[in-house]
């Protein structure tokens, strides 16, 4: 089994039992596409490094098409909106604490939470 320590950097991949399970992230998971399929040349290089034998280039192209389909599906899921719960009380954005409020620099954001005195 071969693994790569940092799979979130561009051009890295994770291999478990000779199965490539992660491909070429864009480097910024918040921009589309999050996951990019390797080019034919990159895939050929990966296959060679892993000792994978393909009978001809057409077989590797079929594998590349499968990977592209997988990446398209992953990116479609990645574009789905995050589920949110309905807001029951007004929200206030909070603020960065001033140095005198945060002498040990232990807080990134300070917020005030207020519950209305009605209902549940």
MIDOSE-1310 file (N, C-alpha, C; in nm, 2 decimals, decimal comma, always signed):
residues 120
xxxx	+0,08/-0,12/+0,00/+0,00/+0,00/+0,00/+0,09/+0,12/+0,00; +0,05/+0,22/-0,08/+0,13/+0,35/-0,09/+0,03/+0,46/-0,06; +0,07/+0,55/+0,02/-0,01/+0,67/+0,05/+0,07/+0,80/+0,03; +0,00/+0,91/+0,01/+0,07/+1,04/+0,01/+0,02/+1,11/+0,13
xxxx	+0,11/+1,18/+0,20/+0,08/+1,25/+0,32/-0,03/+1,36/+0,30; -0,01/+1,44/+0,20/-0,09/+1,56/+0,19/-0,17/+1,55/+0,06; -0,29/+1,49/+0,07/-0,37/+1,47/-0,06/-0,44/+1,60/-0,10; -0,43/+1,71/-0,02/-0,51/+1,83/-0,06/-0,42/+1,93/-0,14
xxxx	-0,30/+1,89/-0,19/-0,22/+1,97/-0,27/-0,24/+1,93/-0,42; -0,23/+2,03/-0,51/-0,25/+2,00/-0,65/-0,15/+1,89/-0,70; -0,20/+1,80/-0,78/-0,12/+1,70/-0,84/-0,09/+1,58/-0,75; -0,15/+1,56/-0,64/-0,13/+1,45/-0,55/-0,24/+1,35/-0,56
xxxx	-0,22/+1,23/-0,51/-0,32/+1,13/-0,52/-0,30/+1,03/-0,41; -0,40/+0,95/-0,38/-0,39/+0,85/-0,27/-0,41/+0,72/-0,33; -0,33/+0,62/-0,30/-0,34/+0,49/-0,36/-0,36/+0,39/-0,24; -0,46/+0,31/-0,25/-0,48/+0,20/-0,15/-0,50/+0,07/-0,23
xxxx	-0,42/-0,03/-0,20/-0,42/-0,16/-0,27/-0,43/-0,14/-0,43; -0,34/-0,06/-0,48/-0,33/-0,03/-0,62/-0,45/+0,03/-0,68; -0,54/+0,09/-0,60/-0,65/+0,16/-0,66/-0,63/+0,31/-0,63; -0,63/+0,39/-0,73/-0,62/+0,53/-0,71/-0,75/+0,59/-0,67
xxxx	-0,75/+0,65/-0,55/-0,88/+0,69/-0,49/-0,90/+0,84/-0,49; -0,80/+0,92/-0,52/-0,81/+1,06/-0,52/-0,73/+1,12/-0,63; -0,78/+1,21/-0,70/-0,70/+1,27/-0,82/-0,69/+1,42/-0,81; -0,57/+1,47/-0,83/-0,55/+1,61/-0,87/-0,65/+1,71/-0,83
xxxx	-0,65/+1,75/-0,71/-0,73/+1,86/-0,66/-0,68/+1,99/-0,72; -0,77/+2,08/-0,73/-0,74/+2,21/-0,79/-0,65/+2,29/-0,70; -0,64/+2,26/-0,57/-0,56/+2,33/-0,48/-0,65/+2,43/-0,39; -0,77/+2,46/-0,44/-0,86/+2,54/-0,36/-0,99/+2,47/-0,36
xxxx	-1,02/+2,41/-0,25/-1,14/+2,33/-0,25/-1,27/+2,41/-0,25; -1,26/+2,54/-0,25/-1,38/+2,63/-0,26/-1,41/+2,68/-0,39; -1,33/+2,65/-0,49/-1,35/+2,68/-0,63/-1,38/+2,56/-0,71; -1,47/+2,58/-0,81/-1,50/+2,47/-0,90/-1,39/+2,45/-1,00
xxxx	-1,37/+2,33/-1,05/-1,40/+2,21/-0,98/-1,31/+2,17/-0,87; -1,36/+2,11/-0,77/-1,28/+2,07/-0,66/-1,19/+1,96/-0,70; -1,24/+1,87/-0,78/-1,17/+1,75/-0,82/-1,15/+1,75/-0,97; -1,02/+1,74/-1,01/-1,00/+1,73/-1,16/-0,94/+1,60/-1,19
xxxx	-0,99/+1,54/-1,30/-0,93/+1,42/-1,35/-0,79/+1,44/-1,41; -0,70/+1,35/-1,40/-0,57/+1,37/-1,46/-0,58/+1,36/-1,61; -0,49/+1,43/-1,68/-0,48/+1,42/-1,82/-0,44/+1,28/-1,86; -0,45/+1,25/-1,99/-0,41/+1,12/-2,04/-0,26/+1,09/-2,00
xxxx	-0,17/+1,19/-2,03/-0,03/+1,18/-2,00/-0,01/+1,16/-1,85; -0,08/+1,23/-1,76/-0,06/+1,21/-1,62/-0,11/+1,08/-1,58; -0,22/+1,03/-1,63/-0,27/+0,90/-1,60/-0,18/+0,79/-1,64; -0,12/+0,81/-1,76/-0,02/+0,71/-1,81/+0,10/+0,70/-1,72
xxxx	+0,15/+0,82/-1,67/+0,26/+0,83/-1,57/+0,22/+0,76/-1,44; +0,10/+0,78/-1,39/+0,06/+0,72/-1,26/+0,05/+0,57/-1,28; +0,00/+0,52/-1,39/-0,01/+0,38/-1,42/+0,12/+0,32/-1,42; +0,22/+0,38/-1,48/+0,36/+0,33/-1,49/+0,42/+0,32/-1,35
xxxx	+0,40/+0,43/-1,27/+0,46/+0,43/-1,14/+0,40/+0,32/-1,05; +0,27/+0,29/-1,07/+0,21/+0,19/-0,99/+0,22/+0,05/-1,05; +0,29/+0,04/-1,16/+0,30/-0,10/-1,22/+0,18/-0,15/-1,28; +0,08/-0,06/-1,32/-0,04/-0,11/-1,38/-0,01/-0,13/-1,53
xxxx	-0,06/-0,24/-1,58/-0,04/-0,27/-1,72/-0,17/-0,26/-1,80; -0,17/-0,18/-1,90/-0,29/-0,16/-1,99/-0,25/-0,22/-2,12; -0,34/-0,30/-2,18/-0,31/-0,37/-2,31/-0,28/-0,27/-2,42; -0,35/-0,16/-2,43/-0,33/-0,06/-2,53/-0,38/+0,08/-2,48
xxxx	-0,36/+0,18/-2,56/-0,39/+0,32/-2,52/-0,54/+0,33/-2,51; -0,62/+0,26/-2,59/-0,77/+0,26/-2,58/-0,82/+0,22/-2,44; -0,76/+0,12/-2,39/-0,80/+0,08/-2,25/-0,77/+0,19/-2,15; -0,66/+0,25/-2,16/-0,63/+0,36/-2,07/-0,73/+0,48/-2,09
xxxx	-0,76/+0,51/-2,22/-0,86/+0,61/-2,25/-1,00/+0,58/-2,19; -1,04/+0,45/-2,19/-1,16/+0,41/-2,12/-1,16/+0,43/-1,97; -1,04/+0,40/-1,91/-1,02/+0,42/-1,77/-1,03/+0,57/-1,74; -0,97/+0,66/-1,83/-0,97/+0,80/-1,81/-1,12/+0,85/-1,82
xxxx	-1,20/+0,80/-1,91/-1,34/+0,84/-1,92/-1,41/+0,80/-1,79; -1,38/+0,69/-1,74/-1,45/+0,65/-1,61/-1,41/+0,75/-1,50; -1,28/+0,79/-1,49/-1,24/+0,88/-1,39/-1,30/+1,02/-1,41; -1,32/+1,06/-1,53/-1,38/+1,19/-1,56/-1,53/+1,19/-1,51
xxxx	-1,60/+1,08/-1,54/-1,73/+1,06/-1,50/-1,74/+1,07/-1,34; -1,65/+1,00/-1,28/-1,65/+1,00/-1,13/-1,62/+1,14/-1,08; -1,53/+1,22/-1,14/-1,50/+1,35/-1,10/-1,62/+1,44/-1,12; -1,69/+1,43/-1,23/-1,81/+1,51/-1,26/-1,91/+1,49/-1,15
xxxx	-1,93/+1,36/-1,12/-2,03/+1,33/-1,01/-1,99/+1,39/-0,88; -1,86/+1,38/-0,84/-1,81/+1,43/-0,72/-1,83/+1,59/-0,72; -1,80/+1,65/-0,83/-1,81/+1,80/-0,84/-1,96/+1,84/-0,83; -2,05/+1,76/-0,89/-2,19/+1,79/-0,88/-2,24/+1,79/-0,73
xxxx	-2,19/+1,69/-0,66/-2,23/+1,68/-0,52/-2,17/+1,80/-0,44; -2,05/+1,83/-0,48/-1,98/+1,94/-0,41/-2,05/+2,07/-0,43; -2,12/+2,09/-0,54/-2,19/+2,21/-0,57/-2,33/+2,22/-0,50; -2,37/+2,11/-0,44/-2,50/+2,12/-0,37/-2,49/+2,21/-0,26
xxxx	-2,60/+2,29/-0,23/-2,60/+2,38/-0,12/-2,59/+2,30/+0,02; -2,53/+2,36/+0,11/-2,52/+2,30/+0,25/-2,66/+2,31/+0,31; -2,70/+2,20/+0,37/-2,83/+2,20/+0,44/-2,83/+2,30/+0,56; -2,93/+2,37/+0,58/-2,94/+2,46/+0,69/-3,07/+2,44/+0,77
xxxx	-3,06/+2,47/+0,90/-3,18/+2,46/+0,98/-3,25/+2,60/+0,98; -3,38/+2,61/+1,00/-3,44/+2,74/+1,01/-3,39/+2,82/+1,13; -3,38/+2,95/+1,11/-3,33/+3,04/+1,22/-3,44/+3,08/+1,31; -3,44/+3,04/+1,43/-3,55/+3,07/+1,53/-3,53/+3,21/+1,59
xxxx	-3,41/+3,26/+1,60/-3,38/+3,38/+1,67/-3,29/+3,47/+1,58; -3,30/+3,60/+1,60/-3,21/+3,69/+1,51/-3,07/+3,66/+1,53; -2,99/+3,67/+1,43/-2,85/+3,64/+1,43/-2,77/+3,77/+1,42; -2,66/+3,78/+1,50/-2,57/+3,89/+1,50/-2,44/+3,84/+1,45
xxxx	-2,37/+3,91/+1,37/-2,25/+3,86/+1,31/-2,13/+3,85/+1,41; -2,13/+3,91/+1,52/-2,02/+3,91/+1,61/-1,91/+4,01/+1,57; -1,80/+4,01/+1,64/-1,69/+4,10/+1,60/-1,56/+4,04/+1,65; -1,45/+4,09/+1,60/-1,32/+4,06/+1,65/-1,30/+4,13/+1,78
xxxx	-1,26/+4,06/+1,88/-1,24/+4,13/+2,01/-1,12/+4,22/+2,01; -1,14/+4,33/+2,08/-1,03/+4,43/+2,09/-0,92/+4,37/+2,18; -0,79/+4,41/+2,17/-0,69/+4,36/+2,25/-0,72/+4,37/+2,40; -0,78/+4,47/+2,44/-0,82/+4,48/+2,59/-0,92/+4,38/+2,63
xxxx	-1,01/+4,34/+2,53/-1,11/+4,24/+2,56/-1,05/+4,10/+2,56; -0,94/+4,08/+2,49/-0,88/+3,95/+2,46/-0,73/+3,96/+2,49; -0,68/+3,98/+2,61/-0,54/+4,00/+2,64/-0,45/+3,88/+2,60; -0,51/+3,76/+2,61/-0,43/+3,64/+2,58/-0,45/+3,59/+2,44
xxxx	-0,52/+3,67/+2,36/-0,55/+3,63/+2,22/-0,61/+3,49/+2,20; -0,70/+3,46/+2,29/-0,76/+3,33/+2,28/-0,89/+3,32/+2,21; -0,94/+3,44/+2,17/-1,07/+3,44/+2,09/-1,05/+3,50/+1,96; -1,11/+3,43/+1,86/-1,11/+3,48/+1,72/-1,22/+3,58/+1,70
xxxx	-1,34/+3,54/+1,74/-1,47/+3,61/+1,73/-1,54/+3,62/+1,86; -1,60/+3,73/+1,89/-1,68/+3,74/+2,01/-1,82/+3,77/+1,96; -1,92/+3,70/+2,02/-2,06/+3,72/+1,98/-2,15/+3,73/+2,10; -2,27/+3,78/+2,08/-2,37/+3,79/+2,18/-2,49/+3,70/+2,14
xxxx	-2,53/+3,61/+2,22/-2,64/+3,52/+2,19/-2,76/+3,57/+2,28; -2,87/+3,60/+2,22/-2,99/+3,64/+2,29/-3,11/+3,55/+2,25; -3,18/+3,51/+2,35/-3,30/+3,43/+2,33/-3,42/+3,51/+2,36; -3,52/+3,51/+2,27/-3,64/+3,59/+2,30/-3,71/+3,53/+2,41
xxxx	-3,78/+3,61/+2,49/-3,86/+3,56/+2,60/-4,00/+3,52/+2,56; -4,02/+3,47/+2,45/-4,15/+3,42/+2,41/-4,13/+3,28/+2,34; -4,24/+3,21/+2,34/-4,24/+3,08/+2,27/-4,15/+2,98/+2,33; -4,11/+2,87/+2,26/-4,03/+2,77/+2,32/-3,89/+2,80/+2,30
